[in-house]
Amino acid sequence: MINHFRYKYYRLDMNSFIQIFLFIAITVGSIAAQSLDSSAETVEPEIREIAVSTTLSEERVMVGDTFEYAITVVLPGNPVFWLFDSLVTPQTSGLEFVGTATTNEVSMLDGEKTGKATVSLKFSPLFDGDLTMSDGYFRLFNIIDGDTSNIDTVIVRYFGFAVEGIPARKPSPGLFPFFLFIGGLLFAAGLFFIIRYLVQKSRQEPMEPLRPPTPSEQALASLSQIATGRMSVEEIVDTISRIIRDYIVKIFNIPASGMSSGEIIEAFTQEDIGGHRLVELREILKYCDDVRFAEKYPQQSELDEIIEMTKTFVVG
């Protein structure tokens, strides 16, 4: 979109003003002295023209993107004598004013320097829909013939514009979903082959049957379950007596469950089972008989010692 218009201004410098004033004075004096009509010479004011054009980079802009509205000014005469004033921020609807950028060009025309300046206004749409910018203006200062005490001010106006804001694109996920899908397939395939391998291996290798616990293991497990803090002394002693007699039945084939302590010791002697095991067995049975029949009540430490002695007898 390109808009064109020309701004004209008239300048009446001090020399021209003096000439007119002298001309009027001389004319009035001549009329009074000579009573003759004379024609006054008219001084035409100097006319300068500034050509302004605007260019909109885009008419449909995505939200979040940046576009430019370029204002180009053709400067008559030497561009060195033209200065820009600060830009008045334009009024917008739905647009964020980002900033400005200025470029200058100098060329020769008929032996004289001419210039062209472009002011680019940068905007960014805030939302979609119809977005506008109102007409605006900025000022130029012209130094007349290089005399800094003789400066003219020129107001340069430019037209507004309208653009259409379009929604921003959603970020593309790229190749992530593809790699995620491939990774999921590979993981599922690997898990499938591992499970299949384990199943086949279990079919090829027959499982060893679970062996029953040995009499020693059974006795040790039962002894470990004795809770000295929650059982009475009589219950503890009866439990130890039962465990040791069951163990003797299973290991030595001696019917100790229906035998007294003396009969069990005599059977061990007849079977020629002696050594430390016989000593330990005699002490364990005596301890149990003292509590059951002699009503002796040992300390907690003594109970712990007899339980450990029974474990030692079982282990052999």
C-alpha positions in Angstrom: 0.0 0.0 0.0 1.6 3.3 -1.1 0.2 6.8 -0.2 1.5 9.9 -1.8 0.9 13.6 -1.0 3.0 16.8 -1.1 3.4 19.3 1.6 4.1 23.0 0.6 5.2 25.8 2.7 6.0 29.5 1.9 9.1 31.2 3.4 9.5 35.0 3.5 13.0 35.8 4.6 14.3 39.1 6.1 15.7 40.5 2.8 12.4 40.1 1.0 10.6 41.8 4.0 13.0 44.8 3.8 12.6 45.1 0.0 8.8 45.2 0.3 8.9 47.7 3.1 11.3 50.0 1.1 9.2 49.6 -2.0 6.0 50.6 -0.1 7.8 53.6 1.4 9.2 54.8 -2.0 5.8 54.3 -3.6 4.0 56.3 -1.0 6.6 59.1 -1.2 6.4 59.2 -4.9 2.6 59.6 -4.8 2.8 62.4 -2.3 5.6 64.3 -4.2 4.8 63.7 -7.8 1.1 62.6 -7.6 1.9 60.1 -10.2 0.6 56.5 -10.3 3.2 53.8 -10.3 3.0 50.1 -10.1 4.6 48.3 -7.2 6.8 45.3 -8.0 5.5 42.1 -6.3 8.0 39.7 -4.8 6.8 36.1 -5.1 7.5 34.0 -2.0 9.7 30.9 -2.5 7.8 27.6 -2.7 9.4 24.4 -1.6 7.8 21.0 -1.9 8.4 17.8 0.2 7.2 14.6 -1.4 6.1 11.9 1.1 5.3 8.3 0.3 4.4 5.4 2.6 4.7 1.6 2.1 3.2 -1.1 4.2 5.3 -4.3 4.2 2.4 -6.7 4.8 -1.4 -6.5 4.9 -1.9 -9.8 6.8 0.3 -10.3 9.8 0.6 -13.2 12.2 0.1 -12.4 15.9 3.6 -12.0 17.5 5.3 -11.2 14.2 6.7 -7.8 13.3 6.0 -5.7 10.2 7.1 -2.3 9.0 5.4 0.9 7.8 8.0 2.9 5.8 7.6 6.7 5.4 9.9 8.1 2.7 10.6 11.8 2.5 12.3 13.5 -0.5 14.3 16.4 0.9 14.8 19.4 -1.5 18.3 20.9 -1.5 21.3 19.6 0.4 20.1 16.9 2.9 22.8 18.0 5.3 20.7 21.0 6.2 17.6 18.9 7.1 17.2 17.5 10.7 14.6 15.2 12.1 12.7 15.9 15.3 11.6 13.2 17.7 8.8 11.1 16.3 5.3 11.4 17.9 4.2 7.9 18.8 1.2 7.1 16.5 -2.2 6.0 17.8 -2.9 2.3 17.2 -5.6 -0.2 17.9 -4.5 -3.8 18.5 -0.9 -3.0 17.6 2.2 -2.8 19.7 4.6 0.0 18.6 8.0 -1.7 18.7 10.3 1.1 17.5 11.7 3.0 14.6 14.6 2.7 12.1 15.9 5.6 9.9 17.9 5.3 6.7 19.3 8.2 4.5 20.3 8.4 0.9 22.2 11.2 -0.9 22.3 11.7 -4.6 23.3 14.4 -7.2 20.6 16.0 -9.4 21.6 18.7 -11.9 24.8 19.2 -10.0 23.1 19.7 -6.7 22.8 17.3 -3.8 19.4 15.9 -3.0 18.4 13.5 -0.2 15.9 10.9 0.7 15.1 9.8 4.2 13.0 6.7 5.2 11.5 6.3 8.6 10.4 2.7 9.3 7.8 2.3 12.0 7.8 -1.2 13.4 4.6 -2.8 14.9 3.5 -6.2 16.2 -0.1 -7.4 16.3 -1.5 -8.2 19.8 -4.4 -10.2 18.6 -6.2 -11.3 15.4 -8.8 -9.3 13.5 -8.8 -5.8 12.0 -6.0 -3.7 13.4 -5.4 0.0 12.6 -3.0 2.9 13.0 -4.3 6.5 12.8 -2.8 9.4 10.8 0.4 10.8 12.3 3.0 13.4 11.8 6.6 14.3 12.6 8.7 17.5 12.2 11.6 18.4 10.1 14.0 21.3 10.6 15.6 23.0 7.6 18.7 25.1 8.1 18.5 27.9 5.5 21.7 28.2 3.5 23.7 26.7 6.4 22.8 29.5 8.7 21.9 27.9 12.1 20.1 31.1 13.2 17.7 30.8 10.3 15.7 27.6 10.7 12.3 26.6 9.3 10.1 24.0 10.8 8.1 21.7 8.5 5.3 19.4 9.7 5.2 16.2 7.7 2.0 14.3 7.9 1.4 10.7 6.9 -1.7 8.5 6.5 -2.6 5.7 8.8 -3.2 2.1 7.7 -5.2 -1.1 8.5 -3.9 -4.6 8.6 -5.5 -8.0 9.3 -4.1 -9.9 12.3 -4.1 -13.7 11.9 -3.7 -16.2 14.7 -0.2 -17.4 15.4 0.8 -20.9 14.4 0.9 -23.5 17.0 4.4 -24.8 17.5 5.1 -28.0 15.5 6.0 -31.0 17.7 8.5 -32.0 15.0 9.8 -35.5 15.0 9.2 -36.1 18.7 5.9 -38.1 18.4 7.5 -40.2 15.7 10.5 -41.1 17.8 8.3 -41.7 20.8 6.1 -44.1 18.7 9.2 -46.0 17.5 10.7 -46.1 21.0 7.4 -47.5 22.3 7.4 -50.2 19.6 11.0 -51.2 20.4 10.3 -51.3 24.1 7.2 -53.5 23.6 9.1 -55.8 21.2 12.0 -56.2 23.6 9.7 -56.9 26.6 7.8 -59.5 24.5 11.0 -61.4 23.5 12.3 -61.3 27.1 9.0 -62.8 28.5 9.0 -65.4 25.7 12.6 -66.4 26.5 11.9 -66.8 30.1 8.8 -68.9 29.4 10.7 -71.2 27.0 13.6 -71.5 29.5 11.2 -72.4 32.3 9.7 -75.1 30.1 13.0 -76.6 29.0 14.5 -76.7 32.5 12.3 -78.7 34.9 11.8 -77.1 38.2 13.4 -78.8 41.1 10.7 -80.2 43.5 10.6 -78.4 46.8 12.2 -80.7 49.4 10.6 -81.0 52.8 12.5 -79.4 55.7 14.9 -81.7 57.6 14.2 -82.6 61.2 17.0 -80.2 62.2 15.4 -77.4 60.2 12.0 -78.0 61.7 13.4 -78.1 65.2 15.4 -74.9 64.8 12.4 -73.1 63.3 10.2 -74.1 66.2 12.8 -73.0 68.7 13.1 -69.6 67.0 9.4 -69.1 67.4 9.5 -69.3 71.2 8.5 -65.9 72.6 10.0 -65.8 76.0 8.5 -62.4 76.8 4.9 -63.5 76.1 5.0 -67.2 77.3 5.1 -68.5 80.9 8.1 -70.5 82.1 5.9 -73.7 82.1 4.9 -73.1 78.5 8.5 -72.5 77.4 9.8 -75.6 79.1 7.0 -77.8 77.7 7.7 -76.5 74.2 11.5 -77.2 74.5 10.7 -80.7 75.9 8.3 -81.5 73.0 10.7 -80.1 70.3 13.7 -82.1 71.7 11.7 -85.4 71.9 10.3 -85.0 68.3 13.8 -84.4 67.1 15.1 -87.6 68.8 12.3 -89.7 67.3 13.1 -88.5 63.8 16.9 -88.6 64.0 17.7 -91.6 66.3 14.5 -93.7 65.9 14.1 -93.7 69.7 10.4 -93.4 70.8 11.3 -90.5 73.1 7.7 -89.0 73.1 6.5 -91.7 75.6 9.7 -92.0 77.6 10.9 -90.3 80.7 14.2 -88.4 80.8 16.0 -91.3 82.4 14.7 -93.7 79.8 15.9 -91.4 77.0 19.4 -91.1 78.5 19.5 -95.0 79.0 18.5 -95.5 75.3 21.2 -93.1 74.2 23.8 -95.1 76.2 22.6 -98.4 74.7 22.8 -96.9 71.2 26.4 -95.9 72.1 25.5 -92.2 71.5 27.7 -90.2 73.8 30.1 -87.3 73.8 29.0 -83.7 74.1 25.6 -84.4 72.6 24.8 -86.8 75.5 26.0 -84.2 78.0 23.9 -81.5 76.4 20.8 -83.7 76.2 21.1 -84.7 79.9 21.4 -81.0 81.0 18.4 -80.0 78.8 16.1 -82.8 80.1 17.2 -82.1 83.7 16.4 -78.4 83.3 12.9 -79.2 82.0 12.3 -81.7 84.8 13.3 -79.2 87.5 10.8 -76.7 86.3 8.0 -79.2 85.7 8.4 -81.3 88.8 10.6 -79.5 91.3 8.9 -76.1 90.6 12.2 -74.2 90.0 11.7 -70.9 88.2 14.8 -69.8 86.4 15.7 -66.2 85.4 15.2 -64.9 81.9 18.9 -65.3 81.1 18.8 -69.0 82.1 15.8 -69.5 79.7 17.8 -68.0 76.9 20.8 -70.2 77.7 18.7 -73.4 77.6 17.1 -72.4 74.3 20.6 -71.8 72.8 21.8 -75.1 74.2 18.9 -76.9 72.6 19.8 -75.3 69.2 23.4 -76.5 69.6 22.2 -80.1 70.3 20.0 -80.0 67.2 22.7 -78.7 64.9 25.0 -81.5 66.3 
